[in-house]
Amino acid sequence: MPQANVYNMAGEKIGTVDLSDAIFGIEPNPAVLHTAVKNHLANRRQGTQSTLTRAEVRGGGRKPWRQKGTGRARAGTTRAPHWTHGGVAFAPKPRDYSYTINKKVKRLAMKSALADKAQETAIYVIDSLTLGEIKTKQIVNLLNKLELGGKKAMVVTNERDENVYKSARNIPGVNVTFGTIMSPYEIINARALVIDKTALSKIEEVFA
C-alpha cells in the first residue's frame, strides 16, 4: 500500500498516512491521461478568433482595370486574398472547441494522475492546512520547508479557505484548488501536491 508523509504547518514531519490502493496504487494509464489533458485544454479555448473574408473586407467593389488589353492578369476586385489589404482565405471564425469524454475515462485519468504523483513520492499531506490570517509568508515558509520553493505546486484544500487561497494565489507556480474539482491536467502539471489531510480523505471517498 502506498504511503505519504504527513507534515504540520511548520513543515515538520509528524508521521505517515496510508494511501488508498484503489486510487494511488494503480498503474497509470498514459493514453487515458493524454485524452483527458487534450479535453481539458480544448475546453479552455475561447474560440473567439475572427478575421474577415473577401466578402467582408471594405472596398473592392469596382473592377480595378478592364479585363483585356492591359498585359496584366485579369482582376475583378482588390480585396481578393492575394492582394494587399485583401480578405483572408478560409478565415477563422468564432467556434466552440469544447467536447465531452466518457465519465469512466475521466475517473481513470484522475486516478492515473494521482497514482503517478504517488509513485514519484510527490504527495505531501498537511495535518491541518489552515491559516488564522491572510499571510503569504506562512505558505512560502511551508513550501520552502518541504523543498518546494520555486517549483510548481498545487495546494489542495477540503473546501474554499479564503485565508489559504489569498495567501497562496500570488506565489509564482502555486495553484490552489479543492479536492473535488481537481483535473488530471492540473495534477500532472504540478511538480508536487500539498494536500490537506481532510481533503485527502474526501478524494479517497469520491474516487475509490
N, C-alpha and C positions, 0 to 999 in steps of 0.2 A: 504494500500500500504506500503510495507517495506521501511525503511529508513536507511541511513548510515550517520555517522558523517563525516564532511569534516574538514581536518586539513591543516595547512600550513607546510612549510619545517622545521619550528621550533618546530613542534609538538603541536601547539596551535589550539584548536578547533575554527573554524570560521563560522560554520553553519552546515546544514544538506542537504542531497540530497535524492530525491525520487528515489527508485529503481524500475525497470520495473517489473510489476506484472507477465508478461508473462514468465519471467526468474526466478527472485528471489522470486516470490510469490507462486510457485507451490509446491506441496507435493513431497519431494524427493523420488525417486524410488530405494530402496536398491538393488533389483535384477538386475536392469539395470546398476547401479554403479558397482556391483560385476563383471558383464560381461565385462564392459569397462576396469576395472582395470586388470582383468585377461588377456585381449587382449593386454593392454599396456605392461605388464610385459613379456608376451610371445614374443612380437615383439622386446623387448630389449635384448633377449637372443642371445648370439653369436653363440651358437651351434657348437663350434669348438672342443668339446671333442672327443678324439680318442684314443683307445687302440688297442693292437694287438691281433688278433685271433690266434688259434693254427697253422693256415696255414702261418701266417706272422712272428711268432717268429723265430729267427735264431736258427738253430741246430735241433736236434731231428730226423735226417734223418735215423739213424741207430736203429734197434731194440735193446733195452738195454740188453735183455737176451733171451735165447731160450724160445720157447712157453711152453714146458712141462718139468717136472722133477726137477725144482728148488725149488718147495714148495712155490714160490711167485706167486702173481697174475700175469696173463698174461699182457704184456705191449708191445705196438708197437712203442711208441715214448716217449721221455722225455719232450715233450712240450705240453702234454695234460693239460687241465685246472686244474686238481687236483694235478699236480706236481709243485714243487717249480721251478720258472722261466718258468713255462708253459704259454700258451696263456690265454686269458680271454674268458669265455663262454658268448655268446651273447654280444660281445664287442660293446660299444657305438661308433658310427661313426659320422662324421660331418653331420649335417642336419639343415634344416631351420624350426624354430618353429613358424614363423610369420603366421598370418591369418587375414582375414578382417572380420569386423562386419558391419551390416547394418547402413547406414548413419543416419537413424531416431533414431536408438539405440544410436549412438554416440552423437547425438544432445540432446536427452533426458538425457543422462548421464551427459553431460556438464551442462545442466540446473539444474539437481538434485544436482550436486556438489556445484554449486553457490548458490542454494536455501538453502542448508544445512548450508553453511557459513553465509548466511544472517540471518537464524534462530538463529544461535549461536552468532549473533552480532560480527562476526569476520571479518568484512569488514571495512577497514579504507581507506577512499578516500582522496587523497592528491590533493590540488587545482592545484599545478603545480610541478610535480615530475621532477625537473631538477637540475643540478649542473653546476656551472661555471668551475669547475676543478675536476680532479680525487682526491677525498678526502673521504677515508673510514670513518673517524671520523664523518663526517656530517650524513652519513647513520646510523651509530651506535647511535649517539645522537637522531636522529629521532625515531629509534626503541625503545630506552630507554624511550623517552617521551611518546610513545604510549604503554608503559609497555609490549613491545615485546622483550626486550633484553634477549638473551639466549634461545629464543624459535624459533621453526621452522616458518619461514615466507616466503611468496612468494611476491616479488616485481614485479608489473606488469606495464610496460610502454606501451605507444601507439606504439612506433617504437623503433628500436635499438638505444639506447643512450649510447655511449661509456663511458661517464663520470659516469653515474649511474651504468652501468654494471661492469666496472672495480673497482668502489668504493665498490660494494656490494658483488662481487663474492668470496672474501676470508673471508667473515664473516661466521663462522660456523652456519649451519642450514638455511642460507638465499639463496633462489633461485631467479634468475632474469629471467623474460620472457616477451613476448609481449602478448597483449590481444587476438590476432588472432591465436596463436599457443599453448595456454594452453591445458593441458589434465586433465581429471577428476582425474586421479591418483595424479598429482602434487597438485591439489586443495585440495583434502581431506587429503593429506599427510602433508600439511602445517597447522599450528595452526591458522594462520590469513593471510588475503590477504591485501596487501598495494598497492592500485590501483591509478594510475594517473587518474584524472577526465576525461581527453580526452580519455584514454583507456577504461574507464567505458562506455562512450558514444558509442565507437566503438563496445564493447561487446554487448551492448543492440541493436545496429543496426544490427549486424550479427546474433544473436541468438534469437531475439524477434519474 
